[in-house]
């Protein structure tokens, strides 16, 4: 549908009628040929902003890593090791194939060549219940494009788990966009998508949780603070500013004291 090697309309429909885990297992081999993969432009902007603001890190964790689009970025920012966590076995298999495992070969994101850096390992786990073995092990955690899969009531468990995985002084970083104006066609597209998904989940099992409008920054910031983080943001200047001067995208830096 999106590219010659991408999924067909039928394959996307089957995914949409499956559970989240099963849906991503099915989509995994073609996921990098869809617009759902985090764009390199976003990864580059986050990497540049983190490097300028924080320098380098020890160990890095990608929460809901998918096929590992952020692995190259993390390996350039981190000195020790990089871990990807996801609960889809299919997505992890693609990530391991592309980026290697501990002691093995590794490469950057799709469309990038091999790069030097620490070894990569992958862990299959639910981000709402990270394994105890990851506790207090990382200096940087990131997540891209996954928050729509978590209902607001699940954010405390998600943020609490990331807080527990970080060492003191560690940072949880992720991009957030400015609210869409009502005049924007994307505002109505995302509102329509969420409405369709709510109807789908009301009448079909298993549910497939994916919403675009359930992650408002005000509520997210409060949940991060309740989880024990201090919160600041930095503008991602690479994406420009709105007419009122506010940035189109910001990088959230939630720090474990």
Secondary structure, 3 states (H helix, E strand, C coil): CCCCCCCCHHHHHHHHCCCHHHHHHHHHHHHHHCCCCCCHHHHHHHHHHHHHHHCCECCEEEECCCCCCCHHHHHHHECCEEEEEECCHHHHHHHHHHHCCCCCCCCCCCCCCCCCCCEEEEEECCHHHCCHHHCCCEEEEECCCCHHHCCHHHHHHHHHHHHHHEEEEEEEEEEEECCCCCCCHHHHHHHHHHHHHHHHHHHCCCCCCCCCCCCCHHHHHHHHHHCCEEEEEEECHHHCECCCCCECEEEEEEEEC
